[in-house]
Amino acid sequence: MSGGVHSGLLSRKDLDLDCDTVVVGSGAGGAVVACHLAEAGERVIVLEEGPQVPAREHGAMRQSESIRHLWKDGAMTLALGTGGGPSINVTTGRALGGSSMLTGGVCFRIPDHVLTAWSRDLDLRELSPEGMRPYFEEVERDVHVEEVPTEMRSRSTTLFGEGVAKRGIAMKPMRRNTLGCDGCGRCNFGCPHSAKLSVDLTYLPRAVHAGADLFADVTVDRVELDGARATGVSGTFRDLEGQRHRLAVRARRVVVAANAMHTPLLLARSGVRSPALGKNLTLHPSFRVMAFFDEPVRGWEGALQSAYVDHFEADEGMLFNSLFIPNGVMAGTMPGFGPKYWDRAKDVANLAIFGGMLHDDAGGEVHEAPFGRDPVMTYRMSERDFRKIPRLLRLMGDFWFAAGAREIVLPVFGTEPVDADGLRRFPLEEVRGSQLECSSQHPLGSCQMGAARGVSVVDPHGKVWGTDNLYLACGSIMPTSLGVNPQVAIMSMATRIAHRLRERRPR
């Protein structure tokens, strides 16, 4: 039995559908649940707000086209900083396949020390390192997680590694969901060779083959509840001529996997009430430090993300990840104007870059906009996290200078590049949050999982407290910040939830 892929743009009438399980969202969580339940024989429907963009088509796009067509708000979503902390640019996907299509392919398991804290301190006993191991292993087989070979590292990453090694610290090879990667460095903007095995190439085709139907270009407005029981979802869509139509899906079970930004709003509009709803958002605030070398680096040659440094993660909550962004974007972030800017832009081949992110405390909240239904995020960075930023930036600068960099560019608005002496004198401890350039690709935890109803939104199996058949399976359910890229974490938690749902067929 095979299902199919459909688009609201091509429908000229209202859609009234029936199924066993309806899944809202097609990213790393929703795709996994849909696949497992369809393969168990359930009639599954997946609903996605964004368009279907085939992998080959995405891989042929310019970076600006990818941002326009697949990135939420054209990659301009902002979490507004409060309490003196920085505002944070938050990027997520909006397409059939979700943010999985826009990652660098990075695949970390949830660190053991995080799982130990969940199982011991939060009483989530099944989420121990031993309890989660089989789900990690299953996901890693499904999406072909492999280690990036050393020869595929860019010169930018290799130089950072040389600086790290001179400080007696090891840089480790990244693991990614790839097969046949040639290191072209386009992972975030569509792989031209379909070598990054995101969910649009793995779980979603399996779901369709097993009979699931995927609907792109449709918007879910609410979960329909009859008392404690979810009876389906309702929403709208527009056809190619701009005519508005109604969407109604009747289902025996509802799974929401609309990410940490949209899931709490959908639940709130549907009448779900919880003190924790939309609270406890974590973002992994991230900062990049660029470095100029005297010789060409050509950092775009090699895997976009290939190595990392976790030496400081467990004790100080800092993880350093390799990355490289397109030259046009890189040049646009350089300081200066006119002739001075042009002199630096001409040296883009000599530029290297590395990123550092914080294992943050839960400081964010998700609100519905006064007009419209888009999320508004606020983020109050904890004092503990804010005090880590100078340390994180000085470490990255020190590694670059140990590798032979001439000067570095700090993520502080309005500042000039600095040499080693300039970094020592730079008053990083006095920089205000509003002066910091900060980004996030990992919104998590706005509907966190917990052992008690009063302090969490879902129970240890992903079921929304106070309901019979409404489940969540996306990054919103993470009990705390992870400290590492969350792709495998989300997929593994969704796999665990899906296994339980397979055993409890909907009535």
Secondary structure, 3 states (H helix, E strand, C coil): CCCEEEEHHHCCCCEEEEEEEEEECCCCCHHHHHHHHHHCCCCEEEECCCCCCCHHHHHCCCHHHHHHHHEHHHHCCEEEEECCCCCEEECCECCCCHHHHHCCCECCCCCHHHHHHHHHHCCCHHHCHHHHHHHHHHHHHHCCEEECCHHHCCHHHHHHHHHHHHCCCCCEECEEEECCCCCCCCHHHCCCCCCECCCCCCHHHHHHHCCCEEEECCEEEEEEEECCEEEEEEEEEECCCCCEEEEEEEEEEEEECCHHHHHHHHHHHCCCCCCCCCCCEECCCEEEEEEECCCCCCCCCCCCCCEEECCCHHHHCEEEEECCCCHHHHHHCCCCCCHHHHHHHCCHHHEEEEEEEECCCCCEEEEECCCCCCEEEEEECCHHHHHHHHHHHHHHHHHHHHCCCCEEECCECCCCCECHHHHHHCCHHHCCHHHECCEECCCECCCCECCCHHHCCECCCCEECCCCCEEECCHHHCCCCCCCCCHHHHHHHHHHHHHHHHHCCCC
